[in-house]
Amino acid sequence: MKPDLPPLREVIARHGLSASKALGQNFLFDEQLLDRIAAIPGSLEGKAVLEVGPGPGGLTRALLRAGARVTAIEMDRRCLPALAELEEAFPGQLRILQGDAMAMDHDELMGEPYAILSNLPYNVGTALFTGWLSGESWPPRWTSLTLMFQQEVAQRIVAQPGTGAYGRLAVLAQWRTQAKMAMKVHRSAFTPPPKVMSAIVHVVPGEAPEGVSAKVLSRVTEAAFGQRRKMLRQSLKAMPGAVEALEALGIDPQRRAETLSVAEFVALAKRLTR
C-alpha cells in the first residue's frame, strides 16, 4: 500500500521553501514526469539508490514509490523537514544525510552496488559526474547513472567527434560506458523555470580498455581540449612524451582535439600510461 502524499506544491508552501539560486535549485512538481524519470533505469524494487540534491523530495517520492531504498544527500537544511516527512511515510526506505556530496565517498556511504538518480544541482552537476566516471577501479560500484543536466551539458556527454559539442566530457563518458540521452525536459516543468532546457542522460558501465589509467586519460583530454583551437602538437607539448606518442600512433600532430575519436584518445592515454 503506497502512502497517500499531499501535493508537492502544498509541502513546499507549508515549509516556506523557495528554490535557491546559490545552490542551483529548480523544483519539479509533475509527479507523472518524476515517475517516468524513476523508471528509466528499469525496476528499482528493493535496490539501493543514491540521490544528490533531493530538495523538497519530488524525485525522492518517485524513487520511493518505485520501491527503492534511497540515500539522499541534501546540503540545504531548509529542505530537511519536508524530506523527514517522506522518511516517515516510507518507513525504512529513506536515509537522509545533510552535507556536501562533493566531500563524501559515495561507495563507502552506500556499502553495496547502487544506482545513482538525481536532478543534479546545476552548479556541481558536471563535477559530480566526472568524479563518478573517473575511478581507477572498473567496473564501478554504481550500476547506472540517470542524471538531469542542462540540455547543453547533456549534449556534450553524448556528442560525437567533429561536432561543436564534442569535448572532454564526451571522451570521459564514452571510453568505458554507454551514454545516451534518455529524455528531454521542458523548462516549463520546473519552478522557477530555468532559462534553458534540461535533459536526462542515462549511463551504464561498459568494458574498460586494458592498460589505460583514468587519471592519464583525464590529463590528456584536459590538455587537448583546454586549448581546443590549437593543434595537438601545441596543446599537448607540456605533457612529457605526448607529441612523440601521437607520431608513434600515426596521429597527425597538426590535428585539433575535436577531430580525434574516443578510441584515438584511449590509444594515446594507453601509450602514456606505460
Disulfide bonds with the S-S distance in Angstrom:
none
